[in-house]
Amino acid sequence: MVNDAPLRFHRLTYLDQGDEVVVGRTDIDSYGAFPPDGAALLRRLETGTDPRQAADWYRAEFGEEVDLDDFLDTLRELDFLLGEAEAEDRDAGGAASRAVPLQWLGRALFSRPAWLAYVALLAAAVLACADRPVLLPRPGNLFFSPYALLVQLVVFVSQPVFMLLHEYGHVLAGRRLGLRTTLRISRRLYFVTFETALDGLVVLPRRSRLLPVLAGMLVDVLGMAALTLAAWAGCGPDGTPSTAGRVCLALAFTAIPRLLAQFYFFLRTDLYHLALVVLGGSDPHGTARAYVANRLNRLRGRADLLTDESRWHPKDAAAVRWYAPAYLLGYAAMTVMLATVVLPVGWRFTASALATVRDGSVPFTRLADAAFALAMVGVQLLAVAYGAWRAWRRRSRAAHDTSTDATTSTDTSTGATTSAGSTSTTSTGTSTSTTSTGSTSTSSTEAHQGGVHVRPV
């Protein structure tokens, strides 16, 4: 039954996207996609109009009835309504919405004086490199010591620190806007990494989303500039960097692979999320993959393997001609990285260590260093091979299970018809249903907007 008393709401944020309005609470990351008339009704209720009067207004405004019971149940499920205790706390002067932790720091780090300082830092680093070209980033900077194990350990230990700083750039840029950004551990390809949840961006205008998405890359560039200046400050009279300066240059160079890795769109990197902000849509990655597969299958004459392009989200279909080249660019960027950095550096490490082991005249410390360095290289290669094998085995099992489920569904059918090989889920934890050919369609329970689960209303 509908209560005639006005409703009390938590602080809600609205983003009008034309055909729908995304409404949500950024303090708990709960969001709903409302039709424009539904959002208008919600705004009416927020002003203090009691539900029955709001229903009368809706009927007069849009010429149709509204199921208030169902509408209010949806608001409760989204946790938009204040409970009795929360309403009493607000009336007593309690904090209806507490300040986001570290919001003050985010505002300070992205304030106008801070931006001026960042520009000055970058300009100083450029001038330092112009003054002493030895400071320019190059793969050779990694070899700051004749001891290969020391080089590997310094680079290996420093990377999680830089990764955390990168992610905290995203966190603080989001906190600056009052978002409840959080850090979590995830995996990219076969590597463990850190990831920032920026779900609250879904209710912000596109322009406001740019800085939180790009803040991590900004931190990488500023870190490289600061390390370059530190190396410049430690140069001797002849322009040769000191030992500490060489370490700084080695660490500064590690920012180059991290920045280039952002072009690996197939790993859903920062630039992938930037594409989501600019192009919109729900799954440009999956659509681009299906688009490329369709083009290859047409060249092979395999029409039976084509994906039904009419099932793509309209925004994804419109953007795919722009995003598909970027998707392929990611693989090109990875190839360039392998050819210019990873393989040459790896070969130099391995060749130097093997030469040291074969040389019987070297001191024991150099021999032990080379042996341990080779062991570390071997362990990393085994880890990558093991990760690849596990991923292959998981894909094989999933394909086998899908095939088995499709066969079972066909054998036990009582008249319902489904597409062969397709799976559909409607649980609240799954955002899309995906066919074996890679096309996606929104489930009846939730929509997927830029990596965030948004419930359609």
N, C-alpha and C positions, 0 to 999 in steps of 0.2 A: 504493500500500500504506500502511496506517496504522501509524505508529510507536508502540511501546508506551511511549515516554518521555513524561513530563508535558510539557505545552506551556507556553510563556512568552508572556505577553500584554502589550501596551501598556496604558496606563491607559484603561479603558473607562467610559462613563457610560450609565446605564440610565434610561429613562422608561417606566413602565408606563401604557399607554393603554387598558387593559381587553382589547380583542380583539387587541391586538398590543403588543409591547414594542420601542421604538426604542432601539437600542444604537449608540454611536458614539465616535469619537475627535475631540474638539474641537480637538486640535492640528493636524490635517490636514483637518478637515471631511469625514470619511468616516463614513457612517451606514447602518444596515440596519434594516429593520422585521421583527422575528422574531415568530413565533407564540409564545404563552406557554410552550409546552413546549420550543421551540427556545431561548428565552432561559434557561430553567431548565438546559438541557444546557450552554449556554455558561457560565453561572455555575459549574456543577459543574466544568467544565474549568479555569476560572480558579482554583479552589481548589487545583489541583495534582493532581487525579485524572487518571490516564493515560487516553487515549482509549478503550481497550477496557473498562476498568472503568466509565467513564462511559456507554458504550453498554449495558453490563449493567444499570447503575442506571436508565437511561432505559427499558429493556424492562420492568423490574420496576415502575417508577413509572407508566408510561403504557400498558403492555400492547401495545406494538408495536415493531418494529425501526426503527432509524435508519440511513440511508446515511451512514456516517461519512466516507467518501472525499469525497462530494459536500459534506457539511457543512464539512469542513476546507478544501476548495477555496474555498468561499464566504468563510470567515474570512481566507484568504490574499488573495483578491481585494479584500476590504475593508481589507486591511493591518492586521488586528487582532493578528497574531502577531509576536512579536519575532524578528528575524533573528539569525543566529549572532553577527555583529559587535555588534549592539545588545545581545544578552544578555550578551556578554563585557564590554561597556562598563558595563552595569548592575552586574554582579558585581564589577567593579573599582572601583565607587564613582562611576561617571559619572552624569550627570544623565539619568534616564529620561524625565523630562518637564521641559523648561526653562521657566522663568518667562515668562509672556506679557509682552512689552514694554509699559511704561507701566501695568502693573497697579497699581503703588503709587499712581500719580497718579489712576487711576479710583477706587480705594478712598478716597483723600483727598477727592476732589471730591464723593463721595456718602456721606461719613461723617456721623455725627450732628451734629458741630459745623458742618459745611458746610451742612446743611439748616437749622440755626438761623440761620446767616448769610443764607441765601437768603430765609427768611421775614422777617428784619429788613429786607433790601433791598427786598422787595416792599412791606412796610408803609410804609417811608420814602417810596417813590415815590408811593404812594396819598396819604399826608399832604401831600407836596409839591404834588400836583395839587389837593388840597382847599384848600391855602393860596393857590395861584396857578393858577386855572383855565386861564390862557393856556398852561399846560404840557400840557393834555390833548391826546391824539393826534387830529389832524384833517388832511384833505388839504391845507389851506392851509399847513401847516407845511413842506411840500416847497419852497415858494417862499421860501427864506431869502435870496435875492439877486435883484436886478433883472436879472441876466445869466442868461438861460435856459440857455445852453450850460454855464455853470458848474454850475448845478443838475443838469442831466442827467449831466454827467461825474461829479460827486460821488456821485450816486445809482447810476449805472451801475457805477462802479469799486468801490463799497462792497459791492454785492450778492454777488459771488463770495466776499468775505471772510466775510460773514455766513453764506453757505451752507456754507462750510467749517467755521465754528464750530458750526453746527447739526449737521453730520455728525459732527464730532469729539465732540459730546455723545453720539451713538449709539456711536461707537467706544470711548470711555472707559468708558461704562456697561457695554458688553460686556466690555472688558478687565478691568474690576473683577471679573467673574465667571469670569475665566480663558478667555474665548473669543478665538479668533483672528479678530477683526474686521478688515476691510480696507475701504479707500476705493476707489471706481472712478468713472469718468465715464460718464454715461448721458444719455438724452434723455427729457424728459417733454413730450408733445405736440410742439411745434416749438422747444423750448428746451433748451439744453445744461445739465445739472445734475450735481451730485455725488450719489453713492449709497453707502450703507454695506452691506456684506455681513455679515449676522448669522446665518449658517447654523447656528452652534452652538446657537441657541435651541431647535432641534428636540429636544434631549435635556434641556431644562430644564423644570421644572414651570411651569404657566401663570403663577403669581404672580411667579415670578422673571423672566419675560419682559417684564413691564409696563414697568419702568424703562428697559431698553435701547430699547424701542420709542418711549417718550414723551420720552426725554432730549433729543432735538433741539428739540422744542417748548418744553421747559423752558429751554433755552439762549436761544431767541428771546425768551421772556418776561423772563428775567433781563437780557438785553442791553437790552431796551426800558426796563426799570426803571432800570438803571445810567445810560443816556443821559439819561433824564428827570431823574434826580438831578443829573447834571452840568450840565444846563441850568438847573436851579433854583439851583445854587451860583453860576452866572454871572450871575444876574439883578441888575439895578441897583436903586438905592433905590426907584425908581418901579415895580418889578416887571417891567420890560421885559427880556427875555433879551438877552444880548450876542450879537455875531456868532457866536462859537463856540457859544453856547447855542442859537442858531437852527439851526446845522448839526446839533447833537445832536438837536434836536427833529425835524428832517427825517429823520435816520437812524433815530430811534426809531419814527417813523410807518411806515417801510418794513417793520417787523416785522408790522404788521397784515395787509397782503396775504399775507405768507408764512404767517401762522397760518391765515388764512381758506382759503388754498390747500390746507391739510391736509384740508379737507372735500371736496376733489375726489376722491372715492373711485374714480372711473373712471380716475384716473391712478395708482392703487396707492400712495397717500401713507402717512404715518405712521399716520393713523387707520384706513386700510384694513388695515394690518398689525395694529393693535390689534383690529380686528374679527376677524381670523384667530385671534388669541390667545384672545379671549373666546368666539367662536362655534365655532371649530374648522373642520374640513372641509379640502378640498384646493383648491377654486377657487370661493369664494363670488362673486367678480367675474363669471366666465363664467356661472355659474348664474343670478345676478341678471339679467344681460343677456338670457339665454335666457328667463327667467321673464317679464320685461317684454315681450319680443318676442311671447311666447305670448299674453299678455293683449291686446296690440294686434291680433295676427292674428285672435284669436277675435272681437274687436269688428268687424273688417273682413270676417269670414266666410271667412277664408283658412285653412281647416283643412289645406291641403296644405303650408303653411309652418310648421306646429307642430313643436316639438322634442319628442322622446320623453323625458318627464320621468322615466321609470323608469330611465334611464341615469345620472341624477345621483348623485353620492356621497350616501349617506344623511345625513351631517352637513350637507352643503350644502343638501339638500332640506328638512331640518328648520329651517335658519336663514334660508332665502331670504325668508320672509315678514317677517323682521326686517331683513335686509340690503338687500332691494330698495328700501324707502323711503330708506335711507341712500344707496344708489347714485344714486337720483333727486335726493336732497338735494344731492349734489355738483354736479349741473348747476344747481340753484337757487342754490347758493352762488356759483358762477362768474358767474351772471347778475347777482346782487346786487353782486358785485365790479366787474363791467363798468359797471353803472349808477351806482354810488355813488363809485367811485374812478377806474377806468381811463379811462372816457370823459370825466368832468368834468375830470380833471387833464390829459388829452391835449388837450381842447378849449381849456383855459386856456393851455397852452403854445403851441398853434398860433395861437390868436387873438391872443395878445400878440405873438408873433413877426411875424405878418402885419401887425399894426398898426404895429409898429416899422419894418418894411421900407417900408410905404407912406408913413410920415412922413418927409418930406425934411429936417426940421430936426434930427433926432437926430444925435449924434456918430457918427463912423465906427466907433468901437469897439462901440457899441450895434447899429449896422447889421450889422457883421460877425458879432456874437454871434447876432443874430436869424437871419441867413442860414445859419450853421452849425447852429443849433438846428433849423431847418426841414429841413436836409439830413439830420440824424440821425434825425428823425422819419420822413422818407421812406425812409431805409435800413432802419429797423426794420420799417416796413410792407411793404417789398419782401421782406425776409427771411422774414416770416411768410407772405406770399403764395407765395413760392418753396417754403417748407417744406410748405405745404398742397398745392401742385401736385405735388411729389415724392411725398408720401404718397398722393395720389389715383392717381397713375400706378403706384405700387408695388402698391396694392390692385387696380387694374384688371388688371395683368399677372398677379398671383397668382390672381385669379378666372379669367382666361383659361387659365392653365396648369392649374388644377384641373379646369376643364371639359374641356380637351383630354385630360388624363390619364384622366378618367372615361370619355370616349368611346373612347379607345384600349384601355382595360381591357375595355370591353364588346365591342369588335370582335375582340379577340385572346383572349377567354376560352376556357378548355378545360374548363369545367364548374364552376369556383369561383364562388361568388356573393358579391358585396359590395354594400353600400348605395351607391346612386348619389350621387356627389359626396363621399364620405367618404374620408379619408386616414388611414393608420395607420403609425406609425414605431416601431421597436423599438431604435434606436441608443441607445448609452449617454448621448448628449448630449441626448436628447429625452425629456421626462417624460410627456407625455400625447399621445393621439391625438384630434384634433378634427374634428368633422364640419362641413360648410359651414353648418349651422344653429346652430352654437355649442355643442353639447353636448360633454362630454368624458368619456373613459373612461381608466382607468389602463392603460398599456402593460404588456407582459409583462416588461419589463426593469427599469423603475424606477417608484417612486411619487412623487407630488409632495405634500409636506406643508408648507404655509405658505411656499412659495417656495423650498424646499430639496429637492434630489434625494435621496431615500432609497430604497435598493435593497430590495425585498421579498425575504425569505428563506423 
